[in-house]
Amino acid sequence: MSRSGPPIPFLDLRAVNVRHRDELLAACARVIDSGRYIAGEELAAFEEEFAAYCGVRHCIGVANGLDALTLTLRAWKTLGRLREGDEILVPANTYIATILSITENRLKPVLVEPDQKTLNIDPDQLEAAVTARTRAIVPVHLYGRLADMPAILDIAARHGLLVLEDAAQAHGASLGGRRAGAWGDAAGFSFYPGKNLGALGDAGAVTTDDAELARRLLALRNYGSHEKYRHDFQGVNSRLDEIQAAMLRVKLGHLAEDIRLRRRVAHAYLEGIRCESILLPLAPAELRVIEETHVWHLFVVRSAHRDALRCHLERSGVCTMIHYPIAPHHQAAYGGCWCDARLPVAERLHASVLSLPMSPSIGDPEVEAVVGACNRFTP
């Protein structure tokens, strides 16, 4: 049975942003009229506002989420807290950017299996992976769900490890009033347009309470310089520009409402999808317990018949995506690095996950159509 009318997009960014069109245009005009397009008042204001939102002292805007992670690890190396070859524990089912940030710094990523229920890094597996060479943990708040940070911080404290949150998908997720970005020694955020807090181009940031780290990052993002034409470090050009900072200031003001709308969509899916061949990310009864820890960047179901389900939904007019179809240790970029890796949980997840349409702009008729299409699936 095909749905009449246009397909339901996986994510309609125009619909997401048109809601704030007047504010975004005014912010853009403000930057144009200022004549200052790099490292100006908009960036300084966004850094202050986002630091306050996350509940930390410092926010350092950078060009993208990958740079946020890469430069933090690089800063720790220049500060003597990490050395080339140190082991960094990281979930095996993350996006490749998390791994790239580690190998770019000539550090060794150690892949750790996820928890089969939460899909985040498994604290028990994490503890077992610690060796004498381990120096840091990079937990990923996958799909918008906060990792088990109390357990992770306990492990880090007992073994003297740094913690760098990959919070690229978890803007606003919290536990006990403590938001993503305020748990680790530092956190890397992406503001890619499709994120819960998305710019209108690439952008990223690091949050931290560590003043020394923040100052080092300010130099590294700016050619290694604190003072023009004086370069203390071998830095890069990775600055969050004024236009994107201004866009993000607008979007940050609407983030709480967007999270509420995402949760509304998630609740409808959780309560409405009843197909036995589709495994939901949560049971409806779990919602109250987990509500604040999940901001639903993605709504990811699992099925042993994933490809058939995706084809069925496409025929029904429902667009989906796979996050992610190929595990990092199977990517050609790392060919031969993990030949002997035994990561059955991560591999099963990569073979079975499917992301349903999710955004703050999706309407009730579309949500009902997605639910109906899922419930009509027979493998």
ZALUM-894682 format. One record per residue (C-alpha): x, y, z. Coordinates in nm, 4 decimals. Layout:
((X,Y,Z))
...
This chain:
((0.0000,0.0000,0.0000))
((0.1531,0.3297,-0.1109))
((0.0852,0.6624,0.0566))
((-0.0839,0.9279,-0.1547))
((0.0864,1.2633,-0.1697))
((0.4557,1.3530,-0.1508))
((0.6963,1.1280,0.0405))
((0.7604,1.2029,0.4060))
((1.1197,1.3329,0.4121))
((1.3650,1.1943,0.6617))
((1.4556,1.5534,0.7544))
((1.3306,1.8729,0.5894))
((1.5829,2.1393,0.6881))
((1.3937,2.4112,0.5057))
((1.0872,2.3392,0.7191))
((1.3015,2.3362,1.0319))
((1.4547,2.6761,0.9622))
((1.1676,2.8605,0.7955))
((0.9983,2.8758,1.1363))
((1.2706,3.1222,1.2434))
((1.3232,3.2910,0.9067))
((1.2715,3.6501,1.0216))
((1.5017,3.6097,1.3214))
((1.7701,3.4417,1.1111))
((1.7545,3.7129,0.8457))
((1.7789,3.9833,1.1114))
((2.0807,3.8111,1.2663))
((2.2469,3.7789,0.9278))
((2.1825,4.1462,0.8503))
((2.3286,4.2398,1.1887))
((2.6549,4.0654,1.0978))
((2.6666,4.2135,0.7482))
((2.6123,4.5625,0.8837))
((2.8770,4.5162,1.1527))
((3.1612,4.4778,0.9038))
((3.3206,4.2186,1.1357))
((3.2968,3.8638,0.9979))
((3.5575,3.6661,1.1948))
((3.6087,3.6549,1.5728))
((3.3666,3.9339,1.6510))
((3.0866,4.0075,1.8943))
((2.8514,3.7345,1.7688))
((3.1040,3.4588,1.8353))
((3.1904,3.5964,2.1775))
((2.8208,3.6201,2.2664))
((2.7403,3.2696,2.1422))
((3.0351,3.1217,2.3302))
((2.9157,3.2869,2.6505))
((2.5526,3.1820,2.5955))
((2.6279,2.8220,2.5027))
((2.8692,2.7821,2.7954))
((2.5942,2.9053,3.0268))
((2.3425,2.6722,2.8630))
((2.5680,2.3696,2.9155))
((2.6639,2.4806,3.2649))
((3.0382,2.5250,3.2089))
((3.2836,2.8144,3.2295))
((3.4222,2.8039,2.8760))
((3.3018,2.7482,2.5211))
((3.5432,2.7703,2.2279))
((3.3822,2.7923,1.8851))
((3.5531,2.6009,1.6031))
((3.4812,2.5209,1.2395))
((3.3050,2.1863,1.2875))
((3.2453,1.8970,1.5244))
((3.5422,1.6928,1.4037))
((3.7757,1.9830,1.4794))
((3.6193,2.0162,1.8249))
((3.7305,1.6623,1.9117))
((4.0596,1.6690,1.7206))
((4.1784,2.0003,1.8642))
((4.0892,1.9006,2.2205))
((4.3018,1.5875,2.1959))
((4.5756,1.7932,2.0295))
((4.5596,2.0512,2.3066))
((4.5994,1.7799,2.5682))
((4.9073,1.6585,2.3814))
((5.0622,2.0065,2.3788))
((4.9844,2.0344,2.7504))
((5.1616,1.7047,2.8193))
((4.8478,1.5196,2.9261))
((4.8548,1.2823,2.6278))
((5.1433,1.1391,2.4292))
((5.1655,0.9824,2.0861))
((5.0593,0.6173,2.0993))
((4.8405,0.6510,2.4098))
((4.5259,0.4394,2.4052))
((4.1875,0.6112,2.3861))
((3.8733,0.4092,2.4627))
((3.5869,0.4779,2.2221))
((3.2591,0.3037,2.1320))
((3.2818,0.0616,1.8399))
((2.9517,0.1741,1.6871))
((3.0188,0.5457,1.6556))
((3.0451,0.7615,1.3433))
((3.3931,0.7588,1.1922))
((3.4591,1.1224,1.2927))
((3.5125,1.0140,1.6535))
((3.7809,0.7677,1.5410))
((3.9375,1.0174,1.3002))
((3.9935,1.2682,1.5815))
((4.1988,1.0067,1.7664))
((4.4107,0.8778,1.4773))
((4.4718,1.2314,1.3496))
((4.6601,1.2886,1.6757))
((4.8613,0.9661,1.6415))
((4.6767,0.8171,1.9352))
((4.5447,0.4611,1.9392))
((4.1672,0.4098,1.9359))
((4.0543,0.1037,2.1314))
((3.7060,0.0016,2.0233))
((3.4666,-0.0919,2.3030))
((3.1372,-0.2733,2.2545))
((2.8089,-0.0869,2.3167))
((2.5349,-0.1825,2.5558))
((2.2746,-0.3710,2.3502))
((1.9886,-0.1827,2.5146))
((2.1103,0.1780,2.5206))
((2.3462,0.1493,2.2172))
((2.5924,0.3678,2.4103))
((2.9310,0.2443,2.5321))
((2.8958,-0.0393,2.7838))
((3.0582,0.0584,3.1173))
((3.1395,-0.3064,3.1993))
((3.3174,-0.3523,2.8659))
((3.4838,-0.0153,2.9155))
((3.6331,-0.1159,3.2485))
((3.7619,-0.4413,3.0999))
((3.9347,-0.2524,2.8159))
((4.1517,-0.0343,3.0424))
((4.5245,-0.1120,3.0192))
((4.8445,0.0484,3.1401))
((4.8499,0.2484,2.8139))
((4.4964,0.3869,2.8467))
((4.4858,0.7630,2.8956))
((4.1373,0.8797,2.7971))
((3.7767,0.7832,2.7254))
((3.5665,0.9359,2.4479))
((3.2045,0.8403,2.5264))
((2.9522,0.9220,2.2533))
((2.5988,1.0310,2.3427))
((2.4641,0.8369,2.0473))
((2.1401,0.9422,1.8760))
((2.0786,1.2039,2.1483))
((2.0851,0.9726,2.4503))
((2.3267,1.0605,2.7291))
((2.5824,0.7863,2.7911))
((2.6070,0.6421,3.1430))
((2.8286,0.9279,3.2585))
((2.8207,0.8539,3.6341))
((2.9605,0.5047,3.5675))
((3.2082,0.6359,3.3087))
((3.3365,0.9090,3.5403))
((3.3777,0.6545,3.8182))
((3.5957,0.4385,3.5918))
((3.7926,0.7430,3.4776))
((3.8547,0.8587,3.8352))
((3.9755,0.5173,3.9500))
((4.2173,0.4845,3.6580))
((4.3241,0.8480,3.6209))
((4.1755,0.8936,3.2729))
((4.0687,1.2039,3.0844))
((3.7097,1.2124,2.9551))
((3.6150,1.3857,2.6302))
((3.2423,1.3728,2.5577))
((3.1411,1.3413,2.1938))
((2.8216,1.5412,2.2354))
((2.7630,1.6025,1.8637))
((2.4113,1.4551,1.8824))
((2.3081,1.5459,2.2361))
((2.2573,1.9222,2.2732))
((2.0363,1.9610,2.5798))
((2.0396,1.6007,2.7042))
((2.0848,1.5908,3.0817))
((2.0791,1.3837,3.3969))
((1.9981,1.5345,3.7363))
((2.0134,1.8820,3.5845))
((2.3659,1.8311,3.4453))
((2.3725,1.8688,3.0699))
((2.5788,1.7009,2.8006))
((2.8982,1.9007,2.7702))
((2.9378,1.9457,3.1449))
((3.0305,1.5905,3.2473))
((3.3762,1.5268,3.1070))
((3.7019,1.7197,3.1228))
((3.5832,1.8608,2.7905))
((3.3183,1.7982,2.5265))
((3.3033,1.8361,2.1506))
((2.9842,1.9587,1.9820))
((2.8837,1.9678,1.6177))
((2.6378,2.2249,1.4854))
((2.6023,2.0620,1.1448))
((2.2672,2.1775,0.9977))
((2.0896,1.8498,1.0778))
((2.1768,1.8547,1.4481))
((1.9275,1.9451,1.7202))
((2.1131,2.2764,1.7454))
((2.2120,2.3250,1.3830))
((2.3814,2.6125,1.2062))
((2.3191,2.7002,0.8423))
((2.6562,2.5547,0.7523))
((2.9390,2.3774,0.9337))
((3.0212,2.4807,1.2899))
((3.1374,2.3254,1.6164))
((3.2510,2.4031,1.9696))
((3.4347,2.2688,2.2724))
((3.2971,2.3133,2.6235))
((3.5082,2.2805,2.9379))
((3.5673,2.4089,3.2898))
((3.9448,2.3881,3.2343))
((4.0811,2.7408,3.1824))
((4.4232,2.6171,3.0691))
((4.2683,2.3898,2.8070))
((4.0376,2.6697,2.6879))
((4.3280,2.9105,2.6427))
((4.5289,2.6499,2.4490))
((4.2306,2.5815,2.2211))
((4.1884,2.9526,2.1506))
((4.5428,2.9510,2.0120))
((4.5221,2.6208,1.8251))
((4.2062,2.7216,1.6362))
((4.3815,3.0440,1.5247))
((4.7074,2.9275,1.3664))
((4.8567,2.8598,1.7092))
((4.8432,3.2282,1.7947))
((4.7193,3.4365,2.0860))
((4.8690,3.7523,1.9395))
((4.8683,3.8377,1.5697))
((5.1850,3.7289,1.3914))
((5.3179,3.5527,1.7012))
((5.2695,3.1770,1.6835))
((5.3444,2.9719,1.9931))
((5.2071,2.6439,1.8567))
((5.1559,2.4703,1.5239))
((4.7883,2.5502,1.4979))
((4.5174,2.5407,1.2322))
((4.2482,2.7688,1.0943))
((3.9303,2.6451,1.2623))
((3.7184,2.9406,1.3632))
((3.3410,2.9512,1.4015))
((3.2538,3.2495,1.1829))
((3.0287,3.5390,1.2787))
((2.7386,3.4480,1.0487))
((2.7104,3.0947,1.1894))
((2.7512,3.2201,1.5460))
((2.4636,3.4618,1.4874))
((2.2491,3.1822,1.3402))
((2.3245,2.9621,1.6391))
((2.2289,3.2345,1.8861))
((1.8842,3.2427,1.7258))
((1.8507,2.8649,1.7206))
((1.9709,2.8267,2.0807))
((1.6754,3.0351,2.1923))
((1.4405,2.7782,2.0383))
((1.6264,2.4616,2.1429))
((1.4076,2.3821,2.4448))
((1.0922,2.3957,2.2324))
((1.2554,2.1883,1.9572))
((1.3487,1.9212,2.2112))
((0.9904,1.9184,2.3353))
((0.8637,1.8696,1.9795))
((1.1137,1.5906,1.9124))
((1.0037,1.4122,2.2289))
((0.6421,1.4428,2.1158))
((0.7271,1.2637,1.7898))
((0.9287,0.9992,1.9762))
((0.6407,0.9346,2.2171))
((0.3984,0.8867,1.9263))
((0.6322,0.6353,1.7641))
((0.6914,0.4494,2.0896))
((0.3245,0.4283,2.1722))
((0.2018,0.3598,1.8186))
((0.4453,0.1172,1.6539))
((0.3404,-0.2373,1.7360))
((0.5072,-0.4438,1.4637))
((0.6730,-0.7512,1.6158))
((0.9549,-0.7315,1.3598))
((1.0569,-0.3833,1.4754))
((1.2526,-0.3344,1.7988))
((1.1930,0.0099,1.9473))
((1.4696,0.2089,2.1224))
((1.2649,0.2208,2.4442))
((0.9596,0.0541,2.5885))
((0.6815,0.3123,2.6470))
((0.6999,0.2411,3.0213))
((1.0634,0.3612,3.0265))
((0.9815,0.7123,2.9074))
((0.9494,0.8779,3.2482))
((1.2761,0.7300,3.3695))
((1.4784,0.8308,3.0657))
((1.3023,1.1475,2.9506))
((1.5637,1.4063,3.0420))
((1.8585,1.1970,2.9219))
((1.7318,1.1669,2.5625))
((1.6768,1.4526,2.3157))
((1.5992,1.2305,2.0143))
((1.8439,1.3580,1.7560))
((1.7529,1.0352,1.5794))
((1.4780,0.7794,1.6330))
((1.6514,0.4507,1.5608))
((1.4688,0.1192,1.5446))
((1.6204,-0.2228,1.4851))
((1.5043,-0.5125,1.2745))
((1.6494,-0.8448,1.1669))
((1.4831,-0.7602,0.8345))
((1.6194,-0.4059,0.8132))
((1.6644,-0.3889,0.4356))
((1.3179,-0.5298,0.3688))
((1.1708,-0.2848,0.6200))
((1.3465,0.0059,0.4539))
((1.2160,-0.0961,0.1102))
((0.8640,-0.1357,0.2506))
((0.8732,0.2102,0.4078))
((1.0080,0.3638,0.0883))
((0.7195,0.2097,-0.1097))
((0.4870,0.3530,0.1559))
((0.6270,0.7025,0.1013))
((0.8439,0.7139,0.4138))
((1.2094,0.8160,0.3759))
((1.4597,0.6599,0.6159))
((1.8353,0.6543,0.6748))
((2.0868,0.4113,0.8236))
((2.3121,0.5429,1.1028))
((2.5514,0.3789,1.0268))
((2.5690,0.1057,0.7604))
((2.9418,0.0262,0.7954))
((3.1226,-0.0162,1.1277))
((3.4406,0.1930,1.1704))
((3.6622,-0.1172,1.1885))
((3.5269,-0.2270,0.8482))
((3.5929,0.1048,0.6746))
((3.8550,0.1070,0.3980))
((4.0210,0.4042,0.5691))
((4.1258,0.1691,0.8496))
((4.1880,-0.1409,0.6427))
((4.4053,-0.3825,0.8353))
((4.3927,-0.1918,1.1642))
((4.1414,-0.4226,1.3306))
((4.1763,-0.7473,1.1379))
((4.1354,-0.9556,1.4529))
((3.8664,-0.7411,1.6158))
((3.5771,-0.9357,1.7670))
((3.2914,-0.6881,1.8010))
((2.9736,-0.8912,1.7485))
((2.7394,-0.6494,1.9269))
((2.8507,-0.3496,1.7219))
((2.8348,-0.5489,1.4000))
((2.4808,-0.6684,1.4711))
((2.3755,-0.3117,1.5378))
((2.5259,-0.1798,1.2155))
((2.3380,-0.4527,1.0263))
((1.9997,-0.3879,1.1895))
((1.9546,-0.0160,1.2708))
((1.7175,0.2089,1.0771))
((1.6354,0.5746,1.1458))
((1.2765,0.6936,1.1037))
((1.1819,1.0539,1.0142))
((1.2511,1.2825,1.3106))
((1.2479,1.6614,1.3396))
((1.0705,1.9377,1.5310))
((0.8789,2.0305,1.2153))
((0.7174,1.6943,1.1329))
((0.3380,1.7097,1.1681))
((0.0882,1.4720,1.3245))
((-0.0419,1.3371,0.9885))
((0.3126,1.2465,0.8861))
((0.3843,1.0818,1.2213))
((0.0633,0.8798,1.1922))
((0.1596,0.7752,0.8395))
((0.5010,0.6545,0.9596))
((0.3411,0.4561,1.2419))
((0.0862,0.3039,1.0063))
((0.3494,0.2055,0.7515))
((0.5620,0.0412,1.0215))
((0.2631,-0.1537,1.1527))
((0.1821,-0.2853,0.8038))
((0.5302,-0.4366,0.7636))
((0.5512,-0.8133,0.7260))
((0.8947,-0.9615,0.6515))
